[in-house]
Amino acid sequence: MAAILRADGYFFRKILAIVAVAVVFTSIPAVVDTASAQEVIRRQNFFERLFGGSSRRQQPPVVQPQPGAPVQRAPQRQRQTTQPRRSQQSASPAPAPKPVIEKLENAKVVLVVGDFLAGGVAGGLVSAYENSPGARIEDRSNGSSGFVRDDYYNWNTSISPIIEEVKPAAIVVMLGSNDRQQLSLNGQSLRPQTEPWIGEYTKRVTDFAASLNKANIPFLWVGLPPFKSPAMTSDMLAFNDIHKKAAEAAGGTFIDIWDGFVDENGAFISTGPDMNGQPVRLRSNDGINLTREARRKIAFYLEKPLNQILGAAASPSATTETAALPGNAAEPTRAAAPRDLSRTGPISLMGPGLNGNSGLLGDQQWTPPETERNLFKPQPGRADFILQGEAQKTKEAASDEAAPQ
């Protein structure tokens, strides 16, 4: 009996399994037809659940239209008709260009002569006086020139014709940065910084300064700055000494700019303060050429003495009438003979008249006038009056005690 029941149970489970499989297979087509069922099956995938699913963007389910049902179309995206807003940075207006100040017809001319450093100084002066209609900068520098290679360009023979042509009110000189080379004299080459070389070089510099003095025009001689090369810096110091003596002997003014291009220890710097004290780059990578800020800084050294020469023409409000006025220094400033300050001369005690008295101060007792004497007398109600009364009482009491009985 038990065997029959087991056999019947086995066949019964078989029949249930066949029926379940048939039900599953008959329901699959209905499920597969819909996209939502596919999405459910895909999401239930074991690996996708384990690794977070697919990284693709899921598309919305597509609904199959039923037969005879109206077709529903997705609404079309409206085209954007408004222009996108510009960013604030692109919409900001460009800075207006600086107005160009026209120079007056009778503007005073500042003549700049020298080598490539002088050409840079001329550019700095143009910026310094760009708002001054009564002052104009004339650049006649020659980049590769100097006092040594007179076969290439001879400043001693060229300076006078230039002055006659330009007719400047002031002259700015900056020369010597190209002079570290052999000098030819009577067919013989002289080595730099030797005694014959220094003698001939000093003569040429002195002759040039004498030509400026002969023109009777104020001139400013700008000293040379240090360079990155220590050997060049040493030679520039020697040149500055020669130029300074020659310029001052000819009545000119030597402008020393050395401290503006070295640090507190006197060493060369490529970055330093500009004319406003802000740190900027002053020299190029080669340690020789000047940057725009350095050129403007040298021009700043020249502004004060130039303004004294130009007078009212240096003012931004100069007119044709004011520009024609003579400057404060119509002639070159001659250096006065130095005074001997090694000793001080004797001073006579009887020399000055001391308010009509012949004696020294304190020799006579001063007596106030009668009108001022009352001011010093104790007045009733004042502290000195009260103190005087108390002092008088004390004095009288002391006298009574000392009096014989």
C-alpha positions in Angstrom: 0.0 0.0 0.0 2.8 2.3 0.9 4.5 1.6 -2.4 1.3 2.5 -4.3 1.1 5.8 -2.4 4.7 6.6 -3.1 4.1 5.8 -6.8 1.0 7.9 -6.9 2.9 10.8 -5.2 5.6 10.6 -7.7 3.3 10.7 -10.7 1.3 13.5 -9.0 4.5 15.7 -8.6 5.4 14.9 -12.2 2.0 16.1 -13.4 2.3 19.3 -11.4 5.7 20.1 -12.8 4.5 19.6 -16.4 1.5 21.8 -15.8 3.8 24.6 -14.3 6.2 24.4 -17.2 3.3 24.7 -19.6 1.9 27.7 -17.8 5.3 29.5 -17.9 5.9 28.8 -21.6 2.4 30.0 -22.4 2.9 33.3 -20.5 6.3 34.2 -21.9 5.1 35.6 -25.3 2.8 38.0 -23.5 5.6 39.2 -21.3 8.2 39.4 -24.0 5.9 41.5 -26.2 6.1 44.4 -23.7 9.3 46.5 -23.3 8.6 46.9 -19.6 8.9 43.2 -19.0 12.2 43.2 -20.8 13.4 46.0 -18.6 12.3 44.1 -15.5 14.2 40.9 -16.6 17.3 43.0 -17.5 17.4 44.7 -14.2 17.1 41.4 -12.4 20.2 40.2 -14.0 22.6 38.9 -11.3 25.8 40.6 -12.7 24.2 44.0 -13.2 22.9 44.0 -9.7 26.4 43.0 -8.5 28.3 45.7 -10.4 25.7 48.4 -10.3 24.0 47.9 -13.7 24.8 49.3 -17.1 26.4 52.8 -17.4 24.3 53.5 -20.5 21.6 56.0 -20.3 18.2 54.2 -20.0 15.8 54.9 -22.8 12.1 55.4 -22.0 10.0 52.3 -22.7 8.4 52.1 -26.1 4.7 51.3 -26.0 3.5 49.2 -29.0 0.3 50.8 -30.4 -2.8 48.6 -30.4 -4.6 47.9 -33.7 -7.0 50.7 -34.5 -5.7 53.0 -31.8 -4.6 56.5 -32.8 -0.9 57.0 -33.1 0.5 59.4 -30.4 3.5 61.4 -31.5 5.9 63.0 -29.1 5.7 66.8 -29.0 8.4 68.5 -31.0 10.9 70.6 -29.1 10.5 74.3 -29.7 13.4 76.1 -31.3 15.1 78.6 -29.0 14.6 82.0 -30.5 16.3 84.1 -27.8 20.1 84.8 -28.1 22.3 83.3 -25.3 23.5 85.9 -22.8 27.1 86.9 -23.1 29.4 86.5 -20.2 30.2 89.5 -18.1 33.8 89.3 -19.1 33.1 89.4 -22.8 30.4 92.0 -22.4 32.8 94.5 -20.5 33.7 97.4 -22.7 37.3 97.7 -23.9 39.4 100.5 -22.3 39.3 103.7 -24.2 42.6 104.7 -25.9 44.6 107.5 -24.4 44.1 110.8 -26.1 47.1 111.9 -28.1 48.4 115.3 -27.0 49.4 117.4 -30.0 52.7 119.2 -29.6 52.8 122.9 -30.0 54.6 124.4 -33.0 57.0 126.2 -30.7 57.4 123.3 -28.3 60.9 123.1 -26.8 63.0 120.2 -28.0 65.0 117.9 -25.9 67.8 116.3 -28.0 68.9 112.8 -27.0 72.2 111.5 -28.4 74.2 108.4 -27.6 74.1 104.6 -28.1 71.4 102.0 -27.8 70.9 102.8 -24.1 70.3 106.5 -25.1 67.6 105.3 -27.5 65.8 103.6 -24.6 66.1 106.7 -22.5 64.5 108.7 -25.4 61.5 106.3 -25.3 61.2 106.8 -21.5 61.3 110.6 -22.0 58.6 110.4 -24.6 56.3 108.7 -22.0 57.3 111.2 -19.4 56.3 114.2 -21.5 53.5 112.7 -23.5 51.0 115.0 -21.7 53.2 118.1 -22.1 52.3 119.9 -25.4 55.2 122.3 -24.9 58.0 119.7 -24.8 59.1 117.4 -27.6 61.7 114.6 -27.6 64.1 114.3 -30.6 65.9 111.0 -30.7 69.2 111.1 -32.6 70.9 108.1 -31.0 73.0 105.5 -32.8 72.7 102.0 -31.3 76.3 100.8 -32.2 78.1 104.0 -31.8 80.6 105.2 -29.1 83.8 107.1 -28.6 86.1 104.2 -29.6 84.9 103.3 -33.2 85.1 106.8 -34.7 85.5 105.1 -38.1 81.9 103.8 -37.8 80.4 106.9 -36.3 82.3 110.0 -35.1 80.3 111.9 -32.5 82.9 114.7 -32.2 82.3 115.6 -35.9 78.5 114.9 -35.9 77.2 116.6 -32.8 77.6 120.2 -33.9 75.6 119.7 -37.2 72.9 117.9 -35.2 72.6 120.8 -32.8 72.4 123.3 -35.6 69.6 121.3 -37.2 67.5 120.5 -34.2 68.1 123.7 -32.2 67.3 122.1 -28.9 66.5 123.7 -25.5 68.4 120.8 -23.7 70.6 117.9 -24.6 70.7 114.5 -23.0 73.8 112.3 -23.5 74.3 108.6 -22.7 77.4 107.0 -24.3 80.0 104.4 -23.5 78.3 101.0 -23.3 80.0 99.9 -26.6 83.4 101.2 -25.8 84.9 98.0 -24.3 87.1 97.3 -27.3 90.4 98.2 -28.9 91.0 101.8 -29.9 92.9 102.7 -33.1 95.3 105.6 -33.0 97.6 106.4 -35.9 97.3 102.9 -37.3 98.1 101.4 -33.9 95.6 99.3 -31.9 95.5 100.1 -28.2 94.2 97.6 -25.7 91.3 98.6 -23.5 92.0 100.1 -20.1 95.7 100.5 -20.8 97.3 103.9 -20.1 97.5 105.0 -23.7 94.0 103.8 -24.3 92.7 105.7 -21.3 94.5 108.9 -22.4 93.1 108.8 -25.9 89.6 107.9 -24.7 89.6 110.7 -22.1 90.6 113.2 -24.9 87.8 112.2 -27.1 85.2 112.5 -24.3 86.6 115.9 -23.3 86.4 117.1 -26.9 82.8 116.0 -27.1 81.9 117.8 -23.9 83.6 120.9 -25.2 81.5 120.9 -28.3 78.4 120.8 -26.1 79.7 123.7 -24.1 80.5 125.7 -27.2 76.8 125.4 -28.3 75.8 127.1 -25.1 72.9 124.7 -24.4 72.3 123.0 -21.1 73.1 119.3 -21.3 72.6 116.4 -18.9 75.1 113.4 -19.1 73.5 110.2 -17.9 75.8 107.7 -16.3 76.0 104.1 -17.3 74.3 101.4 -15.3 75.9 98.1 -14.1 75.7 95.0 -16.2 75.3 91.3 -15.4 79.0 90.7 -16.4 81.3 91.7 -13.6 84.0 92.7 -16.1 81.5 95.0 -17.9 80.4 96.5 -14.6 84.0 97.3 -13.7 84.6 99.0 -17.0 81.3 101.0 -16.7 82.5 102.4 -13.3 85.7 103.6 -15.0 83.8 105.2 -17.9 81.4 106.9 -15.5 84.4 108.5 -13.7 85.8 109.9 -17.0 82.3 111.1 -18.2 81.5 112.8 -14.9 84.7 114.8 -14.8 84.4 115.8 -18.5 80.7 116.8 -18.2 81.1 118.9 -15.1 84.3 120.6 -16.4 82.2 121.7 -19.4 79.4 123.1 -17.3 77.0 120.1 -17.7 75.2 118.0 -15.1 76.1 114.4 -14.6 73.1 112.2 -13.7 74.2 109.2 -11.6 71.7 106.3 -12.0 73.9 103.5 -10.6 72.1 103.1 -7.3 68.8 102.5 -9.0 70.1 99.3 -10.6 72.0 97.6 -7.7 70.9 96.1 -4.4 71.9 97.3 -1.0 75.2 95.5 -1.3 76.0 97.2 -4.7 75.5 94.1 -6.8 73.7 93.9 -10.1 70.0 93.2 -10.0 67.6 92.3 -12.9 64.5 93.0 -10.8 64.1 96.0 -8.6 61.9 99.0 -7.8 60.4 101.1 -10.5 59.9 104.9 -10.4 57.0 104.3 -8.0 58.8 101.8 -5.8 57.0 98.7 -7.1 59.1 95.6 -7.8 59.4 95.1 -11.6 61.9 93.6 -14.1 64.5 96.1 -15.0 66.8 94.2 -17.3 66.4 91.6 -20.1 67.7 88.1 -19.8 71.1 89.1 -21.3 71.7 91.5 -18.4 72.4 94.4 -20.8 69.3 95.8 -22.3 66.8 97.8 -20.4 63.1 97.0 -20.0 60.3 99.5 -20.6 60.1 100.1 -16.8 63.8 100.7 -16.6 63.8 103.2 -19.4 61.0 105.1 -17.7 62.9 105.0 -14.4 65.9 106.6 -16.0 63.6 109.3 -17.5 62.4 109.9 -13.9 66.0 110.7 -12.9 66.0 113.3 -15.7 62.6 114.9 -15.2 63.5 117.3 -12.4 66.6 118.9 -14.0 64.9 119.0 -17.4 61.8 120.7 -15.9 64.1 123.4 -14.5 65.5 123.9 -18.0 62.2 123.8 -19.9 60.3 125.9 -17.4 56.6 126.4 -18.2 56.9 124.3 -21.4 57.1 121.2 -19.3 53.6 121.8 -17.8 50.6 119.8 -19.2 48.7 123.1 -19.4 51.4 124.8 -21.5 50.2 127.0 -24.4 51.9 128.7 -27.2 52.5 131.8 -25.1 53.8 130.0 -22.0 56.0 127.6 -24.0 57.8 130.6 -25.4 58.8 131.8 -22.0 62.5 131.2 -21.1 63.2 128.3 -18.7 64.7 128.6 -15.3 68.2 127.6 -16.6 68.7 129.4 -19.9 72.4 128.9 -19.7 74.5 125.9 -18.6 75.0 125.8 -14.8 78.6 126.4 -14.0 79.9 124.6 -11.0 80.9 127.1 -8.3 84.4 126.9 -6.8 84.3 124.7 -3.7 84.8 126.4 -0.4 87.5 125.5 2.0 85.6 123.9 4.9 88.7 122.6 6.7 88.6 125.4 9.3 86.2 128.0 10.7 87.2 131.6 10.9 87.2 133.5 14.3 84.0 135.2 15.4 84.3 138.6 17.0 82.3 139.0 20.3 82.0 142.7 19.8 80.8 142.5 16.2 77.0 142.2 16.3 74.9 145.0 17.7 72.8 143.6 20.5 69.7 145.9 20.4 71.9 148.9 20.6 74.0 147.6 23.5 77.7 147.3 23.4 77.8 144.5 26.0 76.9 140.8 25.9 73.5 139.5 26.7 73.0 139.4 30.5 75.6 142.1 31.1 72.9 144.6 32.2 69.9 144.1 34.5 66.7 144.4 32.6 64.1 146.7 34.0 60.5 146.6 32.7 58.8 149.8 31.8 56.5 151.6 34.2 53.4 150.4 32.3 54.5 146.7 32.7 55.5 146.9 36.4 51.9 146.8 37.5 51.4 143.6 35.7 53.9 141.9 38.1 52.4 143.4 41.3 50.1 141.0 43.2 46.4 141.8 42.6 43.5 141.0 44.9 41.9 137.7 44.1 45.1 136.3 42.5 47.1 133.5 44.0 50.2 135.7 44.3 48.2 138.3 46.4 47.1 135.6 48.8 50.6 134.2 49.1 52.0 137.6 49.6 49.6 138.3 52.5 50.4 135.0 54.2 54.1 135.7 53.8 53.6 139.2 55.3 51.8 137.7 58.3 54.5 135.2 58.8 57.2 137.9 58.6 55.3 140.1 61.2 54.9 137.1 63.5 58.6 136.3 63.3 59.4 140.0 64.1 57.2 140.0 67.1 58.8 136.9 68.5 62.3 138.3 67.9 61.5 141.7 69.5 62.9 142.2 73.0 60.4 142.1 75.8 
